[in-house]
Amino acid sequence: MEITKIPCRRCLLEGVDRDKITAMIEGYLDALPEEERTPEALYRERLAVCETCPNLSNGLCSQCGCFVLYRAGKTSSSCPGGKW
């Protein structure tokens, strides 16, 4: 029996237009009701924590698979590693 190796999510981002993905995520965040959006200062603090995390790879959290730009931008979200 042949075992099929499933590619990691990180590899699936190769060749993807990062600017387009970033614009799409920003569009999602802009569409959120204001009460669901993280205040700008807190958003930046969350992203600063993510930038130093070893689980960050190509804008994705390897613990949960989310785009960190989106997770950090929602007030109801939290870091899967408990860092924020």
PEJO-V280530 format. One record per backbone hydrogen bond with DSSP energy under -1.0 kcal/mol. CO is the residue of the C=O (numbers start at 1). NH is the residue of the N-H. E is the energy in kcal/mol with one decimal. If there is no record, write none. Layout:
BEGIN
CO&NH&E ; CO&NH&E
END
This chain:
BEGIN
8&12&-1.1 ; 10&13&-1.2 ; 11&14&-1.4 ; 13&16&-2.0 ; 16&18&-1.0 ; 17&21&-2.0 ; 18&22&-2.7 ; 19&23&-2.4 ; 20&24&-2.2 ; 21&25&-2.5 ; 22&26&-2.6 ; 23&27&-2.0 ; 24&28&-2.1 ; 25&29&-2.5 ; 26&30&-2.6 ; 27&31&-1.5 ; 29&32&-1.1 ; 33&36&-2.2 ; 34&37&-1.2 ; 36&75&-2.4 ; 39&43&-2.7 ; 40&44&-2.5 ; 41&45&-1.9 ; 42&46&-2.7 ; 43&47&-2.4 ; 44&48&-2.1 ; 45&49&-1.8 ; 46&50&-2.3 ; 47&51&-2.4 ; 50&53&-1.4 ; 53&56&-1.5 ; 55&62&-3.2 ; 57&60&-1.9 ; 59&68&-2.0 ; 60&57&-2.7 ; 61&65&-3.0 ; 66&61&-2.4 ; 67&71&-2.2 ; 68&72&-2.6 ; 71&74&-1.1 ; 73&38&-2.4 ; 74&77&-1.5 ; 79&82&-1.7
END
